[in-house]
Each structure stands twice: as C-alpha cells, then as structure tokens.
Amino acid sequence: MKVPPRFNPILAAAFLAGLLSAPPAGAQDADEPMFLAGGTVVPQHNETDWAFLSWLATDLDLLADPLFGIYAKPGEPDTPGAYERLALLRPADDPSTVGAFLQRSLRLGADLADLESRIDALFVDLLPAADLTLAQKLAAVIQVAHADPEILENLVLLGRIHPGVAMALGLAWTGPFPGAKTATWEIRRLDPATREALQVIGRISLNEGVVRRLPAPGAPVQVPAEDARGHLNILLRWATPDDLRRLSLLHYGFNVWRVERGFADGEGLPVDAWETGAADEPGTLLWYAEQYPEAVVRANRLPVLPDQILDAAEAMDFSSSPYDPEAPEPVFFADDNRRFDDGTAFENGQQFFYFVTARDLLGRDGAISPGTLMTACDRLPPSVPVGLEVRNRYDPETDEPYLEVSWRVNPEPDGEESPTTRYHVYRWESLEQLYAHAGDPLFNLVSVHPVEHDPAAGRLRFADRGADAPAYPADATRTFYYTVRAEDAGACGSNLSGHSGPMWGVLREWAGPEAPEGTVAVNCEEVRVEFLGTSGIGNPELSRERGFYALPLIINIEDPEVAWFEVAWNSSDQVLARVSVVAPAVPYLYIVRIPIEGVDAKDADGTLLLRAGSHHGTVSPWVFGVRFNPVLAQSVLAHLWRIRVDYGGTFAPLTDCGRHISRIDVPGESGKEIVCVQGSLSLAERSREWKVYRRVNDGTLMLIAQGVRETGEPGAVGWEDCVLPGPAFTTICYYAQAFDEHGNPSPLVRIDCIEAIHSDFPIPMLASPEAVDGAPEGTTRLRWFSPRAGIDRFEVWVSAETGQPADDLQGNLSPNLADPIIAADGAGVRDVQWKVYQSPRLEAGYGEGPEFSAAVVLEPGMQYRFKVRAVARGGFLERAAGPFSNEQSWSWTEPPPPDLDEVPWPDRELPGVIPASSLSAKIRFDLIPPAYGGGIGIRVGEAPVIPGLQPQDPNEPQADGGIFPLPTTQPPLNYLYQFDGLSPGMVTGEGRSLLPMVIYRYQVPTASQPNVPGDLIQVSPLLEDIAYLDRPFGDAGDYNVVIDPYFTGVPDPERPDRLIIYARDTQPVLFGEAYRYLLVRFRPDGEIDRVITTQTLNLSSP
C-alpha cells in the first residue's frame, strides 16, 4: 500500500493489522475487495442499551461516493419479519451534522479532547483557521478527503480509534435496541442514485444487556534484545488463542499493562488470574489503574496492532534477534516508559509484571492475560578501552622477555550504562584475523582470568606469559596484535564493549650494543712566527744610549687576526715587551730595547725570541732568532720576522687544537664561509643506528646527526655539525649513542668538548666617565653597553698620560693582570702603555641587562684613557677577545663649589629663545600621539610653531609632501639640542649638533619581568642630517617642510607656540615592559664621540 506524505504510520499499521486479524468469508476470494463488519452492545445508564456497528473496506475504491443503509428487525437473522430502515449514511462534511455525530459518540465513551489533539497533529496543514471548533475541523478535513485518497485513508484509520470520526465518514452507526432483547442489523451498500441495495456487507445479531468481553490473549513474553537498541527497553509479544482469533471482527488491537513488582507483591495481586473488571470494581485491573496510576499503568497510548498472529509455541521461539535485518524476531510492543517523550528511563534491573488485554471495537479491555515478570536491562556496552600500549618487559629471574599490555582505566559512566567491572585481553596474529573474528568473544582470548577494574589504578596491565604466549627466541621476529574489551555488570547479563584499537608488539633482545667510540676534529687556527734574518741599517752607538740597545724589529704581519706579540731575550722568562697590535702594517716596525747597562761584553751574547697570539686566543710557540752580542755589535741589526695565521680547512683532533673557528674568509669575496665541526664514530658489532647529540654550555642535549648502518657496512661513520650556535664563543660537548635493531640503546657517552668561535664578539659602547657623588676623592664610574650572549667577562684597559695606573683600581675590577702591554701602531711613533683589569664573570650576575659599570679610584688631576673589550673564558692573552670599544679620556678634578651669589636679571624684554637647560634633562622619551605617527619618540629638539601649519602623520602619504613645518630663519639641524650647554640654535646655532648619531635601546628588569634578554637593539639608522624641502606660504613668507620619516613634530601641550621634535623609535615595543635608550654620537672619522643615556621608560598600557 502506498504511504502518503501526511500518512500516520501508526494508523497504517492499525489498518493492516485489522485486515490481517479478520479472515474473509469462505466463499469469497481473499484477494478481492470486500467489506468487513462487526458490532457490539453499549450499555447505557438507566436506559435501553445501544448497538454500535462499524465496517471497513479492504479497498478504498469501494468508498467512492458511498451510501450505506442501516436496517434492523427483532430477533435472530432467521426470525421471520421484515427489516426496517433506520438510517442512510454517507460522509458528512457539514459542521452541524459532524457535530451531531461527535455528540452521539459520547454515549460510546469517546474522548473528544484526544480526538481534537490528534486532528491538530495529523491535519494541521489542512485546517483553514486556528480557532475552529472540533466539528468544523473534522468537517474541513472530510471535505478535502473527497478528492484526496490519502487523507481519506488517514481518516478511516482514525475512525478505528474514535467512533465519532467513523460515523461522520458513514462507516459506523450507533443507536438504541429496537425494542426486543435480541435484534439483527443489516448493513447494506446502496446505489447513490436509486437507493436500491447493491450488497449486504454485514449482518449482525446482538442481545441487549450482553456485552461480550473478548477472551484473554496469551501471557506476554519478553523478547531478548542484547543489542544496544534494547537498552532499558522491554520488548514484548504474545500468542493469540483460537477463541480470540474467532472474534477478530470484534477485536481491534491490544492494551499492554505494566505493574511495578514491588507494588504487585505488596498488594498480593493475583498475577496469574487477575480480573479486568471496571474502575468501580475494587481489586480488578481497571480499579487499580484508577486508584494507583503510578503503579498500574497502561503502557500504550494507541492500540497495539501486531503484524503477525502467533500461537503459544511461536511466541516462545527465539531463533534470531529483533534487530536482525534479514529475519527480525517479531516484537509487538517496546516499552521504554516514553523516556524520549514525557517519561523517564527505567533503571537497570527494574522489574515489572506485564499483562495484555484485547480491545474491542470501542477500545474496551477484554479479559486480562496471565502476568509475566520482566526486567529492564542495561544493554549499553561500557566504553571501549583507550590508551593501549604493548611493551617489552624483561624478567631477570627467568632471564626471559615477555610482552605486557596496558591501557587506561575506563572512567566512571555519567549516563545510564553500568560501570565497568573487568577487562578481557585478546592476541591476534594479524589484523585480518582480528577483523574476521572480532565478534566472537572467546576467539583468541588470552586473559583466562579477566583483569579486574580498579578505578584508582590509572592504568591496568596484563602480562602475556601463558602457555601459548610468544616466547623468545622462537617468536623473536613475529608481530603480535593486542586488543582489550571492557565488561560491565548489567542486570540481565554483562555487556562487552567493542575491541580497543589494536596495538602491536614484537619480542626482542633487551641488551643494547656497546657504546660507540669517536673523535671530534675542529678547524684549527695556527699562529706561525718565522725569523727571516737580520739587516744592518745604522750606527750601533746611537742605539746604545741610556743603557739600552735599541733593536728595530721589522715584522710582516700578514693577517688582521694577529692581536699581539711578545719579545723576550734568551728565554721566555725575560720578556722585554708585550705589544698589542693597534693597526697591522706591512712591514710593522717596533723598537725593542735590550738592557745592556752593567753587562760585561763577554756575557752579552744572546738570542731574541718572539711569539704571537690571535684575537681567537691562539698562541704560537716561542721562536728563536739569530744569536748576537748587543754590546759588541758593529751595526744596527734589524731583525726581520713574519707572523701569519693559518686556518680554514685545517682539521685536527682536539688533542692538537681545542678551538673550532667556524667562519673563515673566502678568498676574493667579502663574506665568510661556515666551516663545520667534523667527527667520526666507531660502532660496535650489533649497532644498527647511531645518533650524535651536542650540549651548548650547560644547556640541554640536541640531536644533530643520525644514521642507519646497514648489515655488512663498516662500523666507521662520519658526521658533521654545520649549524653552530649564534653567540661568538660557546663550549660545545658532543655525545654519541648506538642502537640495535630492536631499538635497545647503548650507553650515552661523551666524545669530547670543544670551544667554538662562531662570530665576532660585540663591540661595547663606552659612555663618558662620571665622578661618583659622595665617594672618596678620585672615584670614577665607568659605564659601557654590550649584548651579553657569548661573553664571559670584560677587560678594561687603562693608560695614564704620565706614569702608569695603579695595579689595583679598587672597586669591582680585578688587579692588573700582567705587566703593562704596549699598544703600538707599527710606525714607531705612538706607543701607549696599558694596564689591563677584568670584570666579574657575567654568569655570576654581573651587569644589569646590557649595561655594565665599574667604580675605579684614580689619581686626581691625572689624564687617563679607557677602553673595553669582551672576552671569552680563559687566561689573559690566551682567550678569545673582541674588538675594543671607543676610547674615553678623563681626568678627575675637584668639582667647583656652587656659586651662590645672586646676579640680577637685566630689566629688559626677554629674547625669543628657549631657556637653556642641561642636555640630559631635555633629552627624554614620550609616547607620540597616534595623530602624529604613534610609537615612541626621543625628544631631540624644539622649534616655534608656524601659525596655520600643523604637523602630519609620518605613516600616511602626504599629498603636498612633508611631515612638519619649520621656520626658514635657520637650517633644521639648528633646531636640535646642542652640546656645550647651549640652548637650541634658534638664534645662535653655535653648539655641536647631536648628529650624526644612532639610537639604541635595551630592556630594563622590572618587578613583573625580572629576567630580560640583555640584547642591545638598534632602533634607527645612522642619522646624519634632516631631509627637508622649501615651500612658499603666501604673504606670510616661506617655510621648510621636513620630509624625513625618522623625525616627527608634535605640538607642545604645555606651550602652544612650541613644536617638539622627536627622533622616532622604528622598532615595536611590548607594553608592560621598561626600556632605556642610548644616543650614540659619532665623530667625523666614524669613531664614537659620546654615549648619552636617558631615563627609564615604563610602558604600562597602550
């Protein structure tokens, strides 16, 4: 039968079930269209009983333009007498007629409120308005049904539940008995035109006062449903006895009754022989349902219409599952207590007695079946175990490896399912085997004793060590797969979860191979010193003045990496001079003085020795020159030497060279080439894989190289480390480890450690020395700035104009490290003696970010020179060192007392200049308003405002060009702050400009951010001038407009007539942090002139 779009499947099932339960007349073919008719007696209170007749057509075509007549006579069908027509019936679509039928149905016990709710639900799309009466709604639907068979079919089925609908459709009749105790009615199909009878479709005899109660169905049977779809869902079916089958024309569906077991036991209900009774008959089913509606419940809302008729044996035969797609086990009713509608779910294990009654044509209950105790069962499986791991384990007592399976404990359920109670472990030889037999709970089960659930364990473990468990070495190369299923404790038997995801395991050897051996080779640097000979160049007598023999050294220094050389006489213990190479020249001239005063000529023979060192801390051996007698020499013997540095591809093991120079000059190019650290490993016999790690300083291990050694390959392998750390100087230790074919590791062994020089040390910026207020006489503070990475400490070099600095300058610098070292320019005209001191180590906490300082005590009035450089770990001259900072000169003098005399100000008009103030007070930082570019600006100058002209945002393109205007009375540079205490050059412009300069900044520790990187960041390019253009301004004259994006002008909020000039910080900042800026001014020769520091800028919020 075709199912229409608005067709109710429940009513459709009812219709079909009615046809199945009614056997056709024996003389008529069951496949031919026919009518089925039935009738019953309806008692009336203190009145004559009424009869109710109804009929159905097996084909709706029989209901096209129907007209039926109801005829009656007293007595049985064979009683003589004529039939009297009582009514002519056809579908009624007039609301008044429909309303009369509905009122008449009240005598049959009809529930009109239920009818109206069903019409609203089924036919809401057909109703012309929402405020119609029930009669109007039903009449409107019947009007549509005249032309829509699908609507008609729905109405016919609805009439099987509500007799008022059937009467309105002309398919039912009710009325009082015609005066006799026994009467017979005929239902005749009439010709609509002639009203002549075409067919008697039913003949029904009824006895007044005799209401035939339908026989009881068979006891209900609970259909097993182990599928999750049967969770807390009680499935029922029952047998239909022969006596009930014989009355199928009076029978329409069943009612299922549910009684709580505790209530039934407490009331002592006769569950095997209970009476249906009535609501006013105490002790009967219907009375209990009226009095105790929570305990005695009709479980169905609509009649239950089975699609099969079973006998007792068939009802008890469970040969398949109710959810089998091929041959599902019949289920007549599923009771879930309407959990997904307005009810609540059953509890696992909750029990009820179920009874079944047959409904007659008016829905009245027949005799009650015997009761059956049924249980609501948890059919939801527990959660699938997760986190499965299979590990190799080793039992030292038996010297046997085995496989251990572990998984995470299932969480406690938060829904309706039962908690997990235990687990089952399965072993599979292949995934195909798993997929083929996963549904068999006993196939490949290896946990003979299930693993009990322990919610406090976190993970549970199962050791596969049974009789048939994998064994070593027989199963050493085989792969086994494991799965785990969880089991719960449902009231109707346990439920098994699905299999966990499979995890594989392989038995293997547990002992790793022997540790590898290895070497590390580095790019060695070698300082080579060669004696080339002597040359007589002058009168030796002139060289013997003042008790010394002045011996010229002409040294070819062939590499800029040469940092110093030492000259000794006869032995390395008699050092004549230690020279710092200031500017390598070829040839490099240096005069060494050999003491000869008081030396006997016969004892004056000796040999000059020379050694040299590089900036990387590499020192050559002492090299001997020619032997001669400075007292008896007949001419000045100039000694010729050559010093060069060899590196780049000269690899040597660490025993020969401990430092790796990773960047070398490329011949013919300006850049440098990266040179890798090279190493080799010697692998033991069972080694299949190897890994090399490195540790930089005291950091963590990092994998840098690995490889696989195939069977038959030699055990020697090489590796390289080409991505070296960025800092200039680091200590790198290399470690190696080997693995066998099962992944068993050897011990991790250290191969060796090297010192790597990867890049140039940073050049510190030395600020101007400052006298320390309130400190003893001569106390001076030195400050410099430098990034921290790769630096161990700093050397501070100090020289005095006359004499030498003290060996101990006190403060936090060490005493002088060695005899004074001479800084020579190679031309013999500028030799300066320096003493060298060193700072504390940075890793001991020295310095605040990139700022460092030292307090020293100097001799008042003495002129000193200072310079600083960064160095690596190691001893003086034997450690890597960076370039020197800029030099600063300083002489500590007693500050003059303040002049307290009052000088009267001239009584005249003030000039148009900005009052003078100290440079450090003027230069400060501000947040630039967004309208003028935003960000951070360093205040570097001031200018008067030009009326009518406003500064612009430097980030936006300017249509007329320009960022801010300046008067043409002076060049823009004159509006910047000047040195020498002068005001901005609006009038004079005679001071020294801040430019050229570069702006740097560094982060300052705060309470919320105590650890800062210590990096010094350049935030501007080299600023040498201000770019500007001339612009006309009408009658007011011309003006200059600045077009330089590194400057901006902002009106002074305190002085409307003043414009503040800012140099912009071009780099992003972090709000919530603190910064300090350095303005580094340069001399014309490119050297640093001075460093100007500023206040700390705290950025609290945008």
LINMOHU-V515321 format. One record per helix or strand of 2 or more residues. SS is the DSSP state (helix for helix, strand for strand). FROM is the first residue (numbers start at 1). TO is the last residue. Records with the same first field share a line. If there is no record, write none. Layout:
BEGIN
SS: FROM-TO + FROM-TO
END
This chain:
BEGIN
helix: 9-21 + 60-63 + 95-108 + 112-122 + 134-145 + 149-159 + 163-168 + 228-230 + 242-245 + 248-250 + 261-267 + 285-291 + 312-315 + 431-437 + 540-547 + 601-603 + 842-844 + 919-922 + 930-932 + 972-975 + 1034-1036
strand: 35-42 + 50-57 + 68-74 + 84-89 + 172-176 + 182-190 + 197-207 + 221-222 + 234-237 + 251-260 + 296-298 + 333-335 + 351-360 + 365-368 + 372-375 + 389-395 + 400-408 + 420-428 + 451-452 + 459-464 + 480-488 + 503-505 + 517-523 + 526-536 + 548-557 + 562-569 + 575-581 + 588-595 + 605-614 + 623-629 + 637-646 + 651-653 + 659-661 + 663-665 + 672-674 + 677-682 + 689-696 + 701-708 + 716-721 + 729-739 + 749-757 + 765-766 + 770-771 + 779-785 + 793-800 + 821-824 + 832-838 + 851-857 + 863-871 + 888-891 + 925-927 + 936-944 + 964-967 + 997-1004 + 1017-1018 + 1028-1032 + 1038-1042 + 1047-1051 + 1058-1064 + 1074-1082 + 1088-1098
END
